[in-house]
Amino acid sequence: MKSNRRVFFQTLGAGAAGLTISPALALTSCTTQKGTKPDSDGQILFIGDNIAVADTIYGKVRGFILRDIYTFRGIPYGADTSGNNRFMYPEKPEPWADIRPAVWWGNSAPQIMENRYANVYASFADHWNYDDVSENCLSINVWTPGYNDGKKRPVIVWLHGGGFTNGNAIEQDGYMGENLSRFGDIVFCSLNHRLGPLGFTNLAGAGGEKYAASGNGSG
């Protein structure tokens, strides 16, 4: 059992051939890109049944194209970490049969939300992006100029700050990877992971080998 947090997250980061991001994400097109982005009407957002559909090893996902960048939000890379999975090494997500919508962010890890928006001017300036908070928080977001197009691109996997106690992958608008993806011709990935006591409480002394991986925030 690998108990090193860095090693676990490194498994998410390798890969620049086509779009191979991790064991959780090996995106390949299941729709043609030709004809999905007409440039005659000035349209900048494309979303629909046969647009931005990709394969992962757990099932198909459907994102969208915004300003020519393929965007996939909130794709699970691990199972729910609540209940029997709490404090344990992350498990694989359950595969899905239907095409999974990947158009909205995943849950933020549990953290102190009280007074998060207490200063309305600071909230306006920083434009905090928080939605549901849940232990089912292991998800990844992907921005790419293309996929399954025969082109190799560098992959950046980014983990948000917050002192390992708060934050999420899109906490502020500047965390989104659209522009980096566009101007760098890269695949940009951001992810949510466990935080605070649920991610870093080491129970090995009390619970024995079963909890040997607890306390390292893996997943």
C-alpha positions as CSV (number, residue, x, y, z in Angstrom):
1,M,0.0,0.0,0.0
2,K,1.4,3.4,-1.0
3,S,1.0,5.8,1.8
4,N,2.9,8.8,0.3
5,R,0.6,11.6,-0.7
6,R,3.0,12.9,-3.3
7,V,3.3,9.5,-4.9
8,F,-0.5,9.2,-5.0
9,F,-1.0,12.6,-6.7
10,Q,1.9,11.9,-9.2
11,T,-0.3,9.1,-10.6
12,L,-2.7,11.9,-11.7
13,G,-0.1,13.9,-13.4
14,A,1.8,11.9,-16.1
15,G,1.0,11.8,-19.7
16,A,1.1,14.0,-22.8
17,A,0.3,11.5,-25.6
18,G,-3.1,12.5,-26.9
19,L,-4.8,13.2,-23.6
20,T,-3.7,10.7,-21.1
21,I,-3.8,12.3,-17.7
22,S,-4.1,9.5,-15.2
23,P,-5.5,6.1,-14.7
24,A,-8.8,7.9,-14.1
25,L,-8.6,9.9,-17.3
26,A,-7.6,8.5,-20.7
27,L,-9.7,10.8,-22.9
28,T,-10.4,9.8,-26.5
29,S,-12.9,11.2,-28.8
30,C,-16.1,9.4,-29.6
31,T,-17.4,12.1,-31.8
32,T,-15.7,14.0,-34.7
33,Q,-14.6,17.5,-34.0
34,K,-15.2,18.6,-37.6
35,G,-18.2,20.8,-38.0
36,T,-18.8,21.3,-34.2
37,K,-17.3,24.8,-34.1
38,P,-18.7,27.0,-37.0
39,D,-17.1,30.4,-37.1
40,S,-19.7,32.2,-39.2
41,D,-22.2,33.1,-36.5
42,G,-19.8,34.3,-33.7
43,Q,-21.0,31.5,-31.4
44,I,-18.5,30.9,-28.5
45,L,-20.2,28.1,-26.5
46,F,-21.0,24.7,-27.9
47,I,-22.8,22.0,-25.9
48,G,-24.9,19.1,-27.0
49,D,-25.3,15.4,-27.4
50,N,-22.4,14.9,-29.8
51,I,-20.1,17.6,-28.7
52,A,-17.0,17.1,-26.4
53,V,-17.8,13.5,-25.7
54,A,-14.8,11.5,-24.4
55,D,-13.9,8.2,-22.9
56,T,-12.4,7.6,-19.5
57,I,-11.6,4.2,-18.1
58,Y,-14.7,4.5,-15.9
59,G,-17.1,5.6,-18.6
60,K,-17.9,8.3,-21.1
61,V,-18.2,12.0,-20.2
62,R,-19.7,14.9,-22.0
63,G,-18.2,18.4,-21.5
64,F,-18.5,21.5,-23.7
65,I,-16.5,23.8,-26.0
66,L,-16.0,27.4,-24.8
67,R,-14.0,29.8,-26.9
68,D,-12.5,26.8,-28.8
69,I,-11.3,25.1,-25.6
70,Y,-12.7,21.7,-24.6
71,T,-13.8,21.8,-21.0
72,F,-14.6,18.8,-18.7
73,R,-15.6,19.6,-15.1
74,G,-16.0,17.5,-12.1
75,I,-14.9,14.1,-13.4
76,P,-14.5,11.6,-10.5
77,Y,-11.0,10.2,-10.1
78,G,-11.8,8.5,-6.8
79,A,-14.8,7.1,-4.8
80,D,-16.8,8.8,-2.1
81,T,-14.5,9.1,0.9
82,S,-17.3,9.1,3.5
83,G,-18.5,6.1,5.6
84,N,-16.2,3.1,5.4
85,N,-13.8,5.0,3.1
86,R,-13.2,7.7,5.6
87,F,-9.5,8.0,6.5
88,M,-8.7,5.2,4.2
89,Y,-6.6,5.0,1.0
90,P,-8.7,6.3,-1.9
91,E,-10.7,3.7,-3.9
92,K,-11.6,3.8,-7.6
93,P,-14.9,5.4,-8.5
94,E,-17.8,3.2,-9.6
95,P,-17.9,2.9,-13.4
96,W,-21.0,4.5,-15.0
97,A,-22.9,3.2,-18.0
98,D,-24.5,6.3,-19.4
99,I,-22.6,9.4,-20.6
100,R,-21.8,11.4,-17.5
101,P,-22.3,15.1,-17.7
102,A,-19.0,16.9,-17.0
103,V,-20.3,20.4,-17.2
104,W,-20.2,21.5,-13.5
105,W,-17.6,21.5,-10.8
106,G,-17.2,18.7,-8.2
107,N,-17.9,19.1,-4.6
108,S,-15.5,21.0,-2.4
109,A,-13.9,19.0,0.5
110,P,-15.5,19.6,3.9
111,Q,-14.1,22.7,5.5
112,I,-15.2,25.7,7.6
113,M,-17.7,27.7,5.6
114,E,-19.0,29.9,8.3
115,N,-18.6,33.6,7.4
116,R,-16.9,32.6,4.1
117,Y,-18.8,35.5,2.5
118,A,-18.9,37.8,5.5
119,N,-17.1,40.6,3.7
120,V,-19.2,41.2,0.7
121,Y,-16.7,43.5,-1.0
122,A,-13.9,40.9,-0.6
123,S,-16.3,38.3,-1.9
124,F,-17.0,40.5,-4.9
125,A,-13.4,41.2,-5.6
126,D,-12.2,37.6,-5.2
127,H,-15.4,36.1,-6.6
128,W,-15.3,33.0,-4.4
129,N,-16.6,29.9,-6.2
130,Y,-18.0,27.5,-3.7
131,D,-20.9,25.1,-4.2
132,D,-21.7,21.9,-2.5
133,V,-19.3,20.7,0.3
134,S,-19.1,16.9,0.6
135,E,-16.8,14.1,1.4
136,N,-17.6,12.9,-2.1
137,C,-15.0,15.4,-3.4
138,L,-12.4,13.5,-5.5
139,S,-12.9,15.1,-8.9
140,I,-10.7,16.6,-11.6
141,N,-11.3,19.4,-14.2
142,V,-9.7,19.4,-17.6
143,W,-9.2,22.1,-20.2
144,T,-7.6,21.2,-23.6
145,P,-7.4,22.8,-27.0
146,G,-8.1,19.4,-28.5
147,Y,-8.0,15.6,-28.0
148,N,-7.7,12.5,-30.1
149,D,-6.2,14.8,-32.8
150,G,-2.8,13.1,-33.1
151,K,-1.1,15.9,-31.3
152,K,1.0,15.6,-28.1
153,R,0.6,18.3,-25.5
154,P,2.2,18.9,-22.2
155,V,0.0,18.2,-19.2
156,I,-0.1,20.4,-16.1
157,V,-1.8,19.0,-12.9
158,W,-2.4,21.8,-10.4
159,L,-3.4,21.4,-6.7
160,H,-5.0,24.4,-5.0
161,G,-3.6,26.2,-2.0
162,G,-5.3,26.8,1.3
163,G,-2.9,25.3,3.9
164,F,-4.5,21.9,3.4
165,T,-7.5,23.1,5.4
166,N,-9.6,25.0,2.9
167,G,-10.1,25.9,-0.8
168,N,-11.0,24.0,-4.0
169,A,-9.8,23.7,-7.5
170,I,-11.8,26.7,-8.8
171,E,-12.0,28.8,-5.7
172,Q,-11.3,32.0,-7.7
173,D,-11.8,32.6,-11.4
174,G,-8.1,32.9,-11.9
175,Y,-7.7,29.2,-11.0
176,M,-9.6,28.1,-14.2
177,G,-7.3,26.8,-16.9
178,E,-8.9,28.0,-20.1
179,N,-6.3,30.7,-20.9
180,L,-3.3,28.6,-20.0
181,S,-4.7,25.8,-22.2
182,R,-5.3,28.2,-25.1
183,F,-2.1,30.3,-25.0
184,G,0.2,27.4,-24.0
185,D,-1.4,24.7,-26.1
186,I,-1.5,22.5,-23.0
187,V,-3.8,20.2,-21.1
188,F,-4.5,21.9,-17.8
189,C,-6.0,19.8,-15.0
190,S,-7.1,20.9,-11.5
191,L,-8.5,18.7,-8.8
192,N,-10.2,18.6,-5.4
193,H,-8.8,16.4,-2.7
194,R,-9.4,15.8,1.0
195,L,-8.6,18.5,3.5
196,G,-8.2,19.1,7.2
197,P,-8.9,16.4,9.8
198,L,-10.6,14.2,7.3
199,G,-7.5,14.2,5.1
200,F,-4.7,14.4,7.6
201,T,-5.7,12.7,10.8
202,N,-3.2,9.8,11.4
203,L,-5.1,7.0,13.1
204,A,-2.4,4.3,12.7
205,G,-1.4,4.5,16.3
206,A,-5.0,3.7,17.4
207,G,-6.3,1.7,14.5
208,G,-3.2,-0.2,13.4
209,E,-2.2,-1.3,9.9
210,K,-5.7,-0.7,8.5
211,Y,-5.1,3.0,8.9
212,A,-1.5,3.1,7.9
213,A,-2.3,5.4,4.9
214,S,-4.3,7.9,7.0
215,G,-2.9,11.3,7.7
216,N,-1.2,11.8,4.4
217,G,-4.2,13.4,2.5
218,S,-4.0,10.8,-0.3
219,G,-7.0,11.6,-2.4
